Amino acid sequence: MERKRVGIVGVTGYTGMELCRLLVGHPALELVAATSRTEAGKTLGVLYPYLQQTPMAEIVVQEPDPAALAKTCDLVFLAVPHGTAMHVAHALLAAGCRVVDLSADFRLRHRAVYEEWYATAHSCPDLLTQAVYGLPELYGEAVRWAQLVANPGCYPTASILALYPALAAQLIFPDDLVIDAKSGASGAGRKATVATLFCEVHDTFRAYNLGRHRHTPEIEQELSQAAGQPLTVSFNPHLVPMDRGILATCYARLRPGVDEATVRDVYADFVTGKPWLRLLPAGVLPETRWVRGTNWCDLGLVVDRRTHRLVVVTAIDNLCRGASGQAVVNANLMLGLPEDLGLSRSPVVP
Ligand SMILES: NC(=O)c1ccc[n+]([C@@H]2O[C@H](COP(=O)([O-])OP(=O)(O)OC[C@H]3O[C@@H](n4cnc5c(N)ncnc54)[C@H](OP(=O)(O)O)[C@@H]3O)[C@@H](O)[C@H]2O)c1
């Protein structure tokens, strides 16, 4: 099989590291370039000793230079902060290179919404309408033809997959949706901040950014699409003392007459044929350790008959399914490869 050449911008971050881990075993994608401003000149084998004795160990990290990347790569993963990614993506696309952007810069379809929530001007708003939102279960076909894929956020991946089927099938009312989501500390990235120091995260549990987290409009955008009308969600993120993983518990009011069997049938239909969704049996709820390091999104359903609520619980790994694993799926689709190529489906060590 002819291997496609890929690059990573931002190889020293958590999602860049995770991309390395996934690409080292990929039979059809070859990492040929990786960038960092702070570690340029070192080899990946020095930066990440676990890559020793793999072909990737000899790759020398370079300064981010879109023109140089476009000469050597068929596709580039952008694993950099929002606000930076848009400039790099614009330059790469202009040079004819395809892009999977892991940042939020192209996820929102409307410039005004992006600029309001991210408090920064968008430098290439024309690309917002070209970008395909890379949630493969919803947009896999469009991803195949995209030049630019906006890889979904970690919380949005867990939240949208939880509520999309029930909204699309009109099992629940589109108002009063509550998402109570918990993430491990790697969700905040690898740069040093007080909030993610060991003593600030270990042995405590806290909510943050209630009512104003930047993933809110992304979740609302996609769930509005499912409901066929604009909706709002109450999105409530929490930081848990884990290094990776997201558990989202989502609450919605069931429409009259909707019972547990109907809900289960709709979700069973939704997961059918989708390689990375697992609907757990009745009475079993997802756990982050069952999806660790994988691309799985596990779903658990509870119909609370007393309150007539649907509770959907999803678990993903924020760095794999919520970022780099999903990015590899999107790259597979864009490059005409099987969707699940290079991603392990083996059970994890619990
Ligand atoms: N962490 C997650 O769970 C997660 C999940 C989904 C999506 N994302 C998104 O994915 C992106 C990367 O996240 P991360 O957690 O990997 O971040 P991170 O750990 O903070 O790493 C950021 C990377 O970007 C590079 N970088 C920073 N500023 C740059 C600039 N101005 N120009 C070029 N390179 C720059 C950094 O390397 P140098 O400073 O050495 O250049 C580093 O390699 C972010 O947009 C994030 O929102 C993260």
The ligand as an SDF file (V2000), in Angstrom:
LIG
                    3D

 48 52  0  0  0  0  0  0  0  0999 V2000
   -6.1780   18.5190   25.0000 N   0  0  0  0  0  0  0  0  0  0  0  0
   -7.3340   18.0330   24.5600 C   0  0  0  0  0  0  0  0  0  0  0  0
   -7.9640   17.1510   25.1900 O   0  0  0  0  0  0  0  0  0  0  0  0
   -7.9170   18.5410   23.2760 C   0  0  0  0  0  0  0  0  0  0  0  0
   -9.0360   17.8990   22.7570 C   0  0  0  0  0  0  0  0  0  0  0  0
   -9.6050   18.3580   21.5650 C   0  0  0  0  0  0  0  0  0  0  0  0
   -9.0460   19.4460   20.9130 C   0  0  0  0  0  0  0  0  0  0  0  0
   -7.9590   20.0810   21.4490 N   0  0  0  0  0  0  0  0  0  0  0  0
   -7.4230   21.2320   20.7120 C   0  0  0  0  0  0  0  0  0  0  0  0
   -6.2490   20.7910   20.0300 O   0  0  0  0  0  0  0  0  0  0  0  0
   -5.2920   21.8470   19.9890 C   0  0  0  0  0  0  0  0  0  0  0  0
   -4.0060   21.3700   20.6590 C   0  0  0  0  0  0  0  0  0  0  0  0
   -4.3220   21.0240   21.9960 O   0  0  0  0  0  0  0  0  0  0  0  0
   -3.2280   20.4610   23.0100 P   0  0  0  0  0  0  0  0  0  0  0  0
   -3.9850   20.0710   24.2260 O   0  0  0  0  0  0  0  0  0  0  0  0
   -2.3780   19.4570   22.3300 O   0  0  0  0  0  0  0  0  0  0  0  0
   -2.3980   21.8040   23.2980 O   0  0  0  0  0  0  0  0  0  0  0  0
   -0.9910   21.9720   24.0130 P   0  0  0  0  0  0  0  0  0  0  0  0
   -0.7050   20.7360   24.7920 O   0  0  0  0  0  0  0  0  0  0  0  0
   -1.0480   23.2780   24.7160 O   0  0  0  0  0  0  0  0  0  0  0  0
    0.0310   22.0660   22.7780 O   0  0  0  0  0  0  0  0  0  0  0  0
    0.0080   23.1210   21.8710 C   0  0  0  0  0  0  0  0  0  0  0  0
    1.0340   22.8670   20.7760 C   0  0  0  0  0  0  0  0  0  0  0  0
    0.9890   23.9650   19.8520 O   0  0  0  0  0  0  0  0  0  0  0  0
    2.2860   24.5500   19.6970 C   0  0  0  0  0  0  0  0  0  0  0  0
    2.0820   25.9830   19.5740 N   0  0  0  0  0  0  0  0  0  0  0  0
    1.5830   26.8220   20.5260 C   0  0  0  0  0  0  0  0  0  0  0  0
    1.5060   28.0740   20.0550 N   0  0  0  0  0  0  0  0  0  0  0  0
    1.9490   28.0320   18.7730 C   0  0  0  0  0  0  0  0  0  0  0  0
    2.1280   29.0240   17.7480 C   0  0  0  0  0  0  0  0  0  0  0  0
    1.7910   30.3050   17.9540 N   0  0  0  0  0  0  0  0  0  0  0  0
    2.6070   28.6160   16.5540 N   0  0  0  0  0  0  0  0  0  0  0  0
    2.9340   27.3250   16.3340 C   0  0  0  0  0  0  0  0  0  0  0  0
    2.8100   26.3380   17.2660 N   0  0  0  0  0  0  0  0  0  0  0  0
    2.3180   26.6940   18.4550 C   0  0  0  0  0  0  0  0  0  0  0  0
    3.0590   24.1470   20.9450 C   0  0  0  0  0  0  0  0  0  0  0  0
    4.4240   23.9670   20.6590 O   0  0  0  0  0  0  0  0  0  0  0  0
    5.5080   25.1340   20.7600 P   0  0  0  0  0  0  0  0  0  0  0  0
    5.0430   26.1010   21.8240 O   0  0  0  0  0  0  0  0  0  0  0  0
    6.7710   24.4230   21.0890 O   0  0  0  0  0  0  0  0  0  0  0  0
    5.5470   25.7230   19.3820 O   0  0  0  0  0  0  0  0  0  0  0  0
    2.4660   22.7620   21.2610 C   0  0  0  0  0  0  0  0  0  0  0  0
    3.1380   21.7650   20.5480 O   0  0  0  0  0  0  0  0  0  0  0  0
   -5.9210   23.0440   20.7210 C   0  0  0  0  0  0  0  0  0  0  0  0
   -6.5070   23.9060   19.7890 O   0  0  0  0  0  0  0  0  0  0  0  0
   -6.9840   22.3890   21.5940 C   0  0  0  0  0  0  0  0  0  0  0  0
   -8.0550   23.2450   21.8990 O   0  0  0  0  0  0  0  0  0  0  0  0
   -7.3710   19.6350   22.6040 C   0  0  0  0  0  0  0  0  0  0  0  0
  1  2  1  0
  2  3  2  0
  2  4  1  0
  4  5  1  0
  4 48  2  0
  5  6  2  0
  6  7  1  0
  7  8  2  0
  8  9  1  0
  8 48  1  0
  9 10  1  0
  9 46  1  0
 10 11  1  0
 11 12  1  0
 11 44  1  0
 12 13  1  0
 13 14  1  0
 14 15  2  0
 14 16  1  0
 14 17  1  0
 17 18  1  0
 18 19  2  0
 18 20  1  0
 18 21  1  0
 21 22  1  0
 22 23  1  0
 23 24  1  0
 23 42  1  0
 24 25  1  0
 25 26  1  0
 25 36  1  0
 26 27  1  0
 26 35  1  0
 27 28  2  0
 28 29  1  0
 29 30  1  0
 29 35  2  0
 30 31  1  0
 30 32  2  0
 32 33  1  0
 33 34  2  0
 34 35  1  0
 36 37  1  0
 36 42  1  0
 37 38  1  0
 38 39  2  0
 38 40  1  0
 38 41  1  0
 42 43  1  0
 44 45  1  0
 44 46  1  0
 46 47  1  0
M  CHG  2   8   1  16  -1
M  END
$$$$
